[in-house]
Amino acid sequence: MYMEETREALIITPNAALKAYLDLVFEDVELSVGHYQSLVEGLDYLKENTPAIMILDDLHEDGLDSAGFIWRVKRIKRLKFIPTIQMVHETSERERLTIEISGADHIVELPIKNSSFRKLITDLLSLSR
């Protein structure tokens, strides 16, 4: 199986407004974007690709949630050091701790604070080069 290393952001969210915003952010840093609506689609993408960064919405589907997705991905040698951002809507301290334990590099609360989020993306991409 051929593993393609790409300068692409992996975004997993069914939220059209969030997708559109992230497209604009990544356009500014000249990074293409791969959109997927489900965690399973994201896992399928990762079988053959290595993105520059991963951003996941707070999803729960078929016995897998975003924290579980990140935990699994971070145990794969090829994907271990890819910066990962977990978006959260409303979260309890327990859920936040679960996300941190899963290996997410950053937790970002929605709605996004534009300037700090853009700086975070720029910093993460400059570190991962």
Backbone bond lengths (Angstrom), bond angles and torsions (degrees), N, CA, C in turn:
res aa  C-N    CA-C-N  psi(-1)  N-CA   C-N-CA  omega(-1)  CA-C   N-CA-C  phi
1 M - - - 1.451 - - 1.528 109.01 -
2 Y 1.306 117.89 131.79 1.459 124.32 -177.69 1.523 109.79 -87.46
3 M 1.340 116.94 126.12 1.460 122.54 178.18 1.513 108.87 -103.22
4 E 1.295 116.56 114.80 1.456 120.52 -177.91 1.524 109.78 -95.27
5 E 1.336 116.36 125.80 1.459 120.78 175.16 1.520 107.31 -89.92
6 T 1.311 116.15 122.68 1.460 120.10 -174.96 1.517 110.95 -122.25
7 R 1.305 116.11 154.93 1.461 121.56 169.64 1.518 106.11 -96.00
8 E 1.305 113.90 68.93 1.455 121.52 -175.79 1.518 108.71 -134.35
9 A 1.320 115.13 146.35 1.456 120.58 174.27 1.526 108.12 -93.44
10 L 1.323 116.38 134.54 1.461 121.55 173.94 1.517 107.37 -96.57
11 I 1.336 115.75 120.17 1.460 121.31 178.47 1.517 108.13 -119.10
12 I 1.327 115.57 125.45 1.461 120.21 178.63 1.522 107.94 -118.83
13 T 1.326 115.72 104.32 1.462 122.41 177.66 1.524 109.69 -164.48
14 P 1.324 117.12 141.70 1.462 119.60 172.21 1.536 112.24 -87.07
15 N 1.332 117.20 -4.47 1.456 123.49 -174.86 1.534 110.52 -79.14
16 A 1.321 117.31 110.19 1.467 122.49 -176.81 1.530 112.28 -63.42
17 A 1.329 117.56 -38.64 1.465 120.34 -179.76 1.532 110.96 -66.22
18 L 1.324 117.24 -41.48 1.459 121.13 178.19 1.532 110.55 -65.36
19 K 1.332 116.97 -41.82 1.469 120.84 176.85 1.522 111.00 -58.00
20 A 1.326 116.24 -46.71 1.466 120.86 -178.18 1.525 110.98 -62.58
21 Y 1.329 116.82 -43.49 1.463 120.35 178.69 1.528 110.73 -62.26
22 L 1.336 116.98 -46.73 1.462 120.50 -178.86 1.528 111.71 -64.82
23 D 1.325 117.02 -34.35 1.470 120.16 174.34 1.526 110.60 -57.08
24 L 1.332 117.10 -44.59 1.461 121.38 -179.98 1.527 111.45 -65.27
25 V 1.329 116.51 -41.27 1.468 120.59 179.35 1.524 110.07 -62.10
26 F 1.333 116.91 -47.09 1.461 119.78 -177.16 1.526 112.67 -74.66
27 E 1.321 117.07 -24.47 1.462 120.29 173.55 1.528 109.67 -63.30
28 D 1.337 116.19 -38.59 1.464 120.97 179.20 1.528 112.32 -63.08
29 V 1.323 117.36 -31.85 1.474 120.43 -179.68 1.526 111.43 -101.71
30 E 1.318 115.75 14.23 1.468 123.54 175.92 1.531 113.16 54.47
31 L 1.318 114.91 49.80 1.454 121.29 178.39 1.518 108.33 -123.02
32 S 1.318 116.78 129.50 1.461 119.10 177.64 1.528 109.18 -74.12
33 V 1.316 115.43 163.84 1.463 120.61 -173.46 1.524 110.57 -127.97
34 G 1.325 115.48 135.00 1.460 121.74 171.28 1.514 107.98 -108.50
35 H 1.337 116.17 119.01 1.469 121.68 -178.01 1.517 110.53 -100.00
36 Y 1.313 115.27 136.37 1.455 120.58 173.47 1.512 107.99 -140.19
37 Q 1.326 115.86 145.15 1.457 120.13 -175.71 1.516 113.63 -93.38
38 S 1.321 117.36 -17.67 1.459 119.28 -177.33 1.525 111.09 -132.24
39 L 1.313 115.32 160.36 1.461 120.93 178.32 1.520 111.35 -65.34
40 V 1.320 116.97 -36.66 1.466 120.96 179.28 1.534 110.39 -63.50
41 E 1.342 117.35 -42.68 1.460 120.79 176.36 1.529 110.50 -61.67
42 G 1.325 116.63 -39.17 1.457 121.01 178.03 1.520 111.85 -63.72
43 L 1.326 116.75 -41.73 1.467 120.40 177.48 1.527 110.98 -63.76
44 D 1.325 116.47 -39.52 1.469 119.88 177.38 1.529 111.01 -62.16
45 Y 1.317 117.02 -42.15 1.468 121.59 177.20 1.531 110.42 -59.49
46 L 1.335 116.62 -43.08 1.463 121.13 -176.40 1.520 113.65 -69.73
47 K 1.309 117.72 -15.84 1.468 120.16 176.51 1.519 111.21 -62.57
48 E 1.337 116.76 -31.46 1.461 120.67 -174.52 1.523 114.32 -122.64
49 N 1.332 117.60 1.15 1.464 120.73 -176.25 1.521 111.32 -137.16
50 T 1.322 115.14 153.60 1.457 122.24 174.61 1.526 107.40 -125.20
51 P 1.328 117.38 100.75 1.466 119.57 -177.28 1.526 111.91 -74.78
52 A 1.322 116.17 166.27 1.458 122.20 177.05 1.523 111.16 -79.05
53 I 1.342 116.39 -28.39 1.461 122.28 -177.91 1.524 107.88 -157.75
54 M 1.336 116.85 151.80 1.468 121.61 176.78 1.527 109.12 -125.17
55 I 1.330 115.24 135.00 1.455 121.39 175.73 1.516 107.45 -127.90
56 L 1.328 115.57 124.89 1.457 120.82 -178.30 1.516 110.69 -120.59
57 D 1.325 115.24 135.68 1.453 120.83 171.72 1.522 107.09 -77.37
58 D 1.302 116.93 169.67 1.460 122.56 -179.70 1.530 108.46 -79.80
59 L 1.342 116.29 91.71 1.463 121.54 -174.53 1.522 111.51 -114.44
60 H 1.326 115.45 149.11 1.466 123.32 174.92 1.519 106.82 -138.06
61 E 1.336 116.74 117.95 1.463 119.43 -178.55 1.525 110.99 -154.12
62 D 1.292 116.82 137.42 1.470 123.26 172.96 1.525 113.67 46.25
63 G 1.324 117.65 46.43 1.458 121.00 177.20 1.520 114.56 77.44
64 L 1.328 117.90 7.54 1.464 122.08 179.16 1.518 108.92 -128.02
65 D 1.318 115.63 132.81 1.464 119.22 174.33 1.531 108.53 -116.57
66 S 1.308 116.49 176.32 1.462 120.70 -176.06 1.528 111.77 -61.50
67 A 1.328 117.39 -39.29 1.471 120.08 179.10 1.526 110.41 -63.52
68 G 1.320 117.46 -41.43 1.462 121.50 177.49 1.520 111.63 -65.30
69 F 1.315 116.90 -37.69 1.465 122.28 176.46 1.529 109.40 -60.01
70 I 1.332 116.15 -50.66 1.458 120.73 -178.94 1.525 110.41 -62.32
71 W 1.309 117.18 -43.49 1.462 121.11 179.98 1.531 110.07 -57.47
72 R 1.321 117.07 -44.94 1.469 120.86 179.98 1.530 111.76 -65.86
73 V 1.322 115.97 -44.92 1.464 121.13 -178.01 1.529 111.17 -63.83
74 K 1.326 117.55 -40.55 1.462 121.42 -177.45 1.529 112.38 -70.16
75 R 1.329 118.41 -9.08 1.472 122.09 177.05 1.525 111.91 -93.22
76 I 1.328 116.94 0.35 1.464 121.57 178.15 1.521 107.48 -98.76
77 K 1.315 116.12 123.26 1.465 122.05 -173.65 1.529 112.74 -51.56
78 R 1.307 117.35 -45.03 1.465 122.61 -177.12 1.525 112.56 -66.55
79 L 1.332 117.53 -25.68 1.466 121.69 -174.26 1.525 113.50 -108.22
80 K 1.309 116.20 -5.92 1.458 122.28 -171.64 1.528 114.53 -54.36
81 F 1.331 116.83 -40.13 1.461 119.63 -172.84 1.529 114.04 -100.81
82 I 1.309 116.81 12.08 1.464 119.69 176.88 1.535 108.25 -75.02
83 P 1.339 117.71 127.62 1.469 119.56 178.31 1.532 110.21 -59.92
84 T 1.327 114.70 133.97 1.462 121.04 -177.02 1.524 109.65 -127.75
85 I 1.328 114.82 129.81 1.463 121.13 178.77 1.526 108.19 -118.33
86 Q 1.314 115.86 127.76 1.465 122.14 176.10 1.519 108.24 -103.89
87 M 1.323 116.75 119.89 1.457 121.61 175.68 1.534 107.86 -85.39
88 V 1.323 116.82 138.12 1.457 120.50 178.20 1.523 109.43 -130.77
89 H 1.306 114.55 147.60 1.465 120.16 178.00 1.524 107.66 -92.16
90 E 1.286 116.89 -87.26 1.459 121.40 172.32 1.515 105.79 -115.24
91 T 1.315 116.12 131.63 1.458 118.57 -176.14 1.519 110.91 -139.78
92 S 1.309 115.27 145.32 1.456 120.66 175.98 1.524 108.68 -85.30
93 E 1.298 116.34 167.95 1.470 120.50 178.02 1.529 110.34 -62.49
94 R 1.314 116.44 -35.39 1.470 120.60 178.94 1.534 111.13 -65.04
95 E 1.339 116.49 -44.05 1.467 120.41 178.15 1.526 111.15 -64.99
96 R 1.313 116.75 -39.20 1.463 121.39 178.35 1.531 109.83 -62.55
97 L 1.318 117.37 -42.50 1.461 121.79 178.36 1.533 110.82 -63.89
98 T 1.330 116.79 -40.65 1.468 121.10 177.25 1.519 110.90 -60.38
99 I 1.328 116.93 -42.73 1.465 121.43 179.07 1.524 110.45 -64.64
100 E 1.333 116.97 -41.60 1.467 120.15 178.64 1.526 110.86 -63.51
101 I 1.320 117.31 -42.86 1.465 121.76 179.97 1.525 110.64 -65.58
102 S 1.332 117.11 -31.74 1.466 120.84 -178.61 1.526 112.10 -63.18
103 G 1.329 116.46 -23.49 1.460 119.83 179.67 1.518 114.20 110.66
104 A 1.320 117.74 5.87 1.469 119.74 177.29 1.524 108.73 -60.45
105 D 1.317 116.03 133.87 1.461 119.92 -178.93 1.523 111.90 -74.99
106 H 1.337 116.06 -33.17 1.458 120.41 179.08 1.520 110.01 -145.49
107 I 1.325 115.40 147.30 1.454 122.55 173.75 1.520 106.09 -115.34
108 V 1.328 115.99 125.23 1.463 120.96 -178.42 1.524 108.02 -119.90
109 E 1.324 114.82 124.63 1.467 120.21 179.22 1.515 110.38 -84.96
110 L 1.330 114.54 139.06 1.459 120.99 175.42 1.516 108.37 -90.06
111 P 1.296 121.48 142.66 1.456 126.34 1.18 1.528 111.06 -72.25
112 I 1.321 115.13 152.85 1.465 122.74 -176.23 1.519 110.09 -77.02
113 K 1.330 115.37 136.97 1.462 121.07 171.98 1.527 106.30 -87.32
114 N 1.301 116.19 108.42 1.465 123.95 -167.16 1.529 114.86 -50.46
115 S 1.318 118.41 -57.44 1.470 119.97 -172.98 1.521 111.96 -66.00
116 S 1.314 118.69 -41.35 1.467 120.07 -179.23 1.529 110.89 -69.89
117 F 1.335 117.65 -33.84 1.461 120.43 178.78 1.531 110.81 -69.07
118 R 1.315 116.92 -44.44 1.469 120.51 178.34 1.532 111.02 -61.35
119 K 1.323 116.88 -39.00 1.464 120.33 177.14 1.527 110.21 -65.40
120 L 1.316 117.87 -42.06 1.465 122.04 177.69 1.530 110.57 -58.50
121 I 1.326 117.44 -46.55 1.471 121.59 -179.91 1.530 110.12 -62.17
122 T 1.315 116.68 -47.23 1.463 120.80 -179.91 1.522 110.79 -60.11
123 D 1.318 117.17 -44.48 1.466 121.41 -179.77 1.532 111.24 -64.30
124 L 1.318 117.43 -44.78 1.465 120.77 -179.05 1.530 111.72 -64.11
125 L 1.308 116.33 -41.15 1.466 119.52 -179.68 1.524 111.62 -70.06
126 S 1.305 118.05 -33.97 1.462 119.61 178.65 1.526 110.37 -71.24
127 L 1.321 118.18 -31.63 1.459 121.69 178.13 1.528 112.57 -74.49
128 S 1.336 116.20 -30.68 1.464 119.69 -174.25 1.521 113.48 -85.76
129 R 1.314 119.42 -2.92 1.467 121.72 -178.86 1.475 112.59 -76.45
